[in-house]
Amino acid sequence: MNKQNPQADPRIAKKFAGDRNWSFVAVGVLWALYAFVFYEVKDYVDQQVAWTLAVFGGLVLLFNTAAILAMVAHLSEERDEIYGLDLHYVDLAKKKSYS
């Protein structure tokens, strides 16, 4: 539960944890894919091209990882607002489908 709002819906914490975990899985898969592709390609290119691929691939990984970490930090700060609104409409849709 959120320390700021002890009455917060426990589904919010569950949804946030799931999104956070899947974000980290996505970053891990991205790093693994870049490493695999670089490993497979490096024998077919010149050393200068390999260094260029390594540097710019590393920059892409750095910026993507930073963006995902920033997104998770933002979701953490405002999770009650973000997920609360989502759950509100989910609950309304369930009520509407039952009536």
C-alpha positions as CSV (number, residue, x, y, z in Angstrom):
1,M,0.0,0.0,0.0
2,N,1.0,3.6,-0.5
3,K,2.4,5.3,2.6
4,Q,0.8,8.6,1.6
5,N,-2.7,7.2,1.3
6,P,-3.4,4.2,3.5
7,Q,-6.9,3.9,1.9
8,A,-5.4,3.3,-1.5
9,D,-6.7,0.4,-3.6
10,P,-4.3,-2.6,-3.3
11,R,-4.9,-3.2,-7.0
12,I,-2.8,0.0,-7.7
13,A,0.3,-1.5,-6.1
14,K,-0.2,-4.8,-8.0
15,K,-0.6,-3.0,-11.4
16,F,2.4,-0.8,-10.7
17,A,4.6,-3.8,-9.7
18,G,3.6,-5.6,-12.8
19,D,4.3,-2.6,-15.1
20,R,7.7,-2.0,-13.3
21,N,8.7,-5.7,-13.6
22,W,7.7,-5.9,-17.3
23,S,9.6,-2.7,-18.0
24,F,12.8,-4.2,-16.5
25,V,12.2,-7.4,-18.5
26,A,11.9,-5.3,-21.7
27,V,15.2,-3.5,-20.9
28,G,16.9,-6.8,-20.2
29,V,15.7,-8.3,-23.5
30,L,16.8,-5.2,-25.4
31,W,20.3,-5.5,-23.9
32,A,20.4,-9.2,-24.7
33,L,19.3,-8.6,-28.3
34,Y,21.8,-5.9,-28.9
35,A,24.6,-8.1,-27.5
36,F,23.5,-11.1,-29.6
37,V,23.3,-9.1,-32.8
38,F,26.7,-7.4,-32.2
39,Y,28.3,-10.8,-31.4
40,E,26.9,-12.3,-34.6
41,V,27.8,-9.3,-36.8
42,K,31.3,-8.4,-35.5
43,D,33.1,-11.1,-37.5
44,Y,31.6,-9.8,-40.8
45,V,32.6,-6.2,-40.5
46,D,35.8,-4.2,-40.3
47,Q,37.2,-3.4,-36.9
48,Q,36.4,0.3,-37.4
49,V,32.8,-0.5,-38.2
50,A,32.6,-2.8,-35.2
51,W,33.7,0.0,-32.9
52,T,31.2,2.4,-34.5
53,L,28.4,-0.2,-34.0
54,A,29.5,-0.8,-30.4
55,V,29.6,2.9,-29.5
56,F,26.3,3.9,-31.1
57,G,24.6,0.7,-30.0
58,G,25.8,1.5,-26.5
59,L,24.4,5.0,-26.7
60,V,21.0,3.6,-27.9
61,L,21.0,1.2,-25.0
62,L,22.0,3.9,-22.5
63,F,19.3,6.3,-23.7
64,N,16.6,3.6,-23.8
65,T,17.5,2.4,-20.4
66,A,17.4,5.9,-19.0
67,A,14.0,6.5,-20.6
68,I,12.6,3.3,-19.1
69,L,14.0,4.2,-15.6
70,A,12.6,7.7,-15.9
71,M,9.2,6.3,-16.9
72,V,9.2,3.9,-13.9
73,A,10.2,6.8,-11.6
74,H,7.3,8.9,-12.9
75,L,4.8,6.0,-12.5
76,S,6.1,5.5,-9.0
77,E,5.5,9.2,-8.1
78,E,2.0,9.4,-9.5
79,R,0.8,5.9,-9.4
80,D,-2.3,6.7,-7.4
81,E,-3.5,9.2,-10.0
82,I,-2.5,7.1,-13.1
83,Y,-3.6,3.7,-12.0
84,G,-6.5,5.0,-9.9
85,L,-8.1,6.6,-13.0
86,D,-7.6,3.4,-15.0
87,L,-9.2,1.3,-12.2
88,H,-12.1,3.8,-11.9
89,Y,-13.0,3.2,-15.6
90,V,-12.5,-0.6,-15.3
91,D,-14.9,-0.6,-12.3
92,L,-17.4,1.5,-14.3
93,A,-17.2,-0.9,-17.2
94,K,-17.8,-3.9,-15.0
95,K,-20.8,-2.2,-13.4
96,K,-22.2,-1.4,-16.8
97,S,-21.7,-4.9,-18.1
98,Y,-23.5,-6.4,-15.1
99,S,-26.6,-4.2,-15.4
